[in-house]
Amino acid sequence: MAEELPSTLNNTSLPRANFKIIALSPHSVESLYAIGAGQHIVATTDHADYPDAAKNIPRIGGYYGIQIERVIELNPDLVVVWKSGNKAEDIAQIQSLGFKVFNSEPKSLDDVATELEKLGKLTGYVQQANSVAKHYRDQLTMIRKDNHAKPAVEVFYQLWSTPLMTVSDGSWIEHIISACNGQNVFLDADSEYPQVSIENVLVKQPEVILQSLDEGNILGVNWQQWPELPAVKNKHIYQLNADLLHRASPRALLGVNALCAALDKAR
């Protein structure tokens, strides 16, 4: 769930006009735009490219680090950080400088709606945030209801090809697979994003193989070499938009629908 960093965050909303936000993740940029606060973002990180207006926001870093001097120069009223995607020392330094900090890190599909509401309170866009959150929850409930009664499908999600990696229980992608009534063949792996072998996959015999739509990932493994796999034999290998699947924003529902549609083809 989205986490507050209490040493610098209080419960008061920022003023509606003339305030500045630094959003240090693509998903938080998307969520801020969704609730109407996007125009207040004065800086972000690499790969924050949705909506189109976000492409014009100045970049001040990425996974490799944040330009702290730019944070100081911009003097934001709120910094939305991402503990899993920003360096811990950068977050600590931003906090130590006295800036208001909010950690945007939804862990599940349900957390996205809660995150929208929290961002609404922080930015003063409460009404629009609550409306977007309600619509999101309603759509998610409908997706789960529509897929609950469908036959389960054995799924292997290829997170990356070299090394071959997948997802397991507790991971963001697993929440999406579950919403579509897919059965993740590596659900019980020891970590959320385990490294596996081709032999492991052959043993699991998945009915569907899902890959992120990235050329390096798709070309990294030629699954046609193993026609004994049900997913290969029945031509149920599908590529999906990684941005829609991997970003914890309202657009995640588009990723859920795409994954559900892929599983429906295998049914």
N, C-alpha and C positions, 0 to 999 in steps of 0.2 A: 504494500500500500504506500501511497505517497507519504513521505516522512518530513516532518518539520524539524528544523535545526534550531532548537529553542534559545540558543545563546544569542541569536541575533534577530529572531522573528517574534513579533508580537501579534496580537489579535486584531489590531486596527487595520482597516482598509487604507490603501493608498488613495490619494486624491484622484478624482476622475480626469483632471486636465493637467497637462504639462508635467507628467511624471515619466520616468524612464525605466525600462526593464532590460536587463541583459539575460538572454535565455541560452543556456549552454548545452542544448541538445536539439536535434531535429524534431523529436516528438513534442517537446514542450513548446516549441515555436508553433507547431500545428495546433496544439490545444489552445494556446493564447489567441491565435487568429480565430479559432472556432467560437470563442466566447466574446469576440469583438475587441480584444485588447492588443491585437497584433501591431497596430500603428504605433504603439508605445515602445516596441522593441528597438533598441538602438545598437545592439551588437549580438552576434550569435557565433556558432561554430561551423566548421566545414559540414557539407552535406545537408544543411537545413535549406531545403529547396521547395517546400510546399507551404502555402499556396504560392503562385507566381510572384506575388509581392515580396515573399521571403527571400527571393534570390537577390534582392537589392540591399539586404541588410549587411552591413560590414561584418567581416569575419575577424575574430580575435583569437582563433586557436582551433584545437581539435583534440583527439584522443592523446596526442603527444604533449599537450599542455596549453595553458591559457596565458595570454599576454596580460599579466597583472597590471602593468603600467597603463594599459588601455582601459582597464576597469577603473582605475583611479582617475584617469583623465575624464572618462564619461560620467563618473559620479552617479551611478544609477540609484533609484529608490528601492529597487528589488533586483536580486540576482537569483535566477532559477537555475540551480545546479543539477547535476546528474551524477550521483555517487559512483555508479557503475561505469560511467563513461568519461568522467573528469578525474584528473589526478587528485588524490587525497590531499597532497600538500598545497595544491592550488586552492581547493575549497577551504582548507584551514587558513590560508593566508587571506582569502577574501573575507572570511568571518572575522579574523583578527583585526582587519581594517575597519570593522564596525558596520559593514553593509548588511542590510536585511537579506537573509538567505532562505530559500525554500528548496528542499530536495524533491525533484520531480522524478519519481521512479515507480510507476504502477507495476505491480508484479502479476496482476491477473486482469482479465477482461473487465471484471466488475470494478476494479480499482480505477479504471479510466474515468468513469462517471464521478466517483468520489474526488478524483484529482481535479476535474473540471469545476466542481463546486468549490473546492478550496482555492483554486486560482481566481474564481469569481469573487470570493470574499477578499482576497488579497489585493485585487486590482479595482474593486468597486463595480465590476460588471456582474453583479449577483443575479439579476433577473435573466439575462441572456445565458449565463453559465448554467443556471438551474434548468432552463428550457432545453438547452443542448444536452445536458446530462439526462434529463427525463426521456428525451427522444432516443438517446443512445441506449438507455436501459430497456425501453420498450422494444427496440429493434433486437437487442441481444436476447431478451426473453422469448421473442417470437422465433428467432433462429434456433434456440435450444429446444423449444417446443416442437418445431417442425422436424427436427432431426432425431429427437429422442426415440421415436418409434421405428426408425429405419434400421435395417440390419447393420450390425457392426462390421467394420472393414479393417483388416490388418494393414497398418501403415508403417512405412519406413520413411522418415523425414531426413533427407540429406542436407544437413546444414552446410557442410563444406566437403570437398572431395579429397584434398591433399593437405593434411591428413584427413581421412574419412571421419566426419563427425556427425553426431545426431543430437537429439534432445530427449529428455526423460521427464519423470514426474517433477512438478514444481517449476518447470521452465515456462517461459511465456508462450512458446509455440505449442506446448502440450495443452495449455488451456484452450487453444484454438482447435486442436485436433479433437479434444474431448467435446467441445461444443457441437462438432459435426458428427458425433458418435463414431469417431474413429478409434481404433485400438492400436496404440503405439506399441510396436513390437519391442522397443527398448525402454518401456515405461519404468522398469525396476532397476535401471542402471545406477551405478554408485554416485554419479554426479549429474547435475542438470544438463550439462553439455558434454557427454562422453565421447571419447575417441573409440571407434570400433574398427573391425577388419571386414574385408569382403567375406571371409569365412563366417563371421558372426551373422552377417546379413543372410547368407545362404542358409544357415541353420534356421533362421527365423521365418523364412518363406513369406515375405510380405505380399499382400495382394495388390498394393499400390506403393509406388515410390514417388515421393514429392521432392522437388528440388527448387531452390531459390533461383530466380531467373537471372543468373550471372554466368557469363560465358565460361569463366574459369571453373566454376562448380559443375556446370553441365558437361564440359568436355573432359573433366578430370577422371571420370569413371565411365567406361563403355559397358553399360549393363547388358548389352546384347550378347556379350560373351558368356552369359549364364542364362540360357533359354529355359532352364529348369525352374527359374523363379516365376511364380504365378504372375507377378507384375510385368515381367518381360514377355512371357508367353501370351498373355492376354492384352498386351499393349496398354498397360495402365501406368505409364510413367509421365508425370506432368510437371511443368515448370510454372512457378507462381512468382508474382511480383514481391520482391523482398521488402521493399519499402512498406507495402500494405501489410505484410505479415509481421515484420519485425519492429515496427514503431508503435509504441503504446499511446496512440492518439485516437480520436473519434474515427479516423479513416480505417482503423483496424477492422471495423465491421465489413469493409469491402474485402479485406483479406480473408476474413472468416467465410464470407459467402463464396469466394473463389475456391477456397479449400473444400468447402462442403460440396460445391459443384463438381470438383474433381472426384470426390468420393462417390458421388451419385453416379458418375460414369462407370465406376467399377461395380456398382450394385446392379 
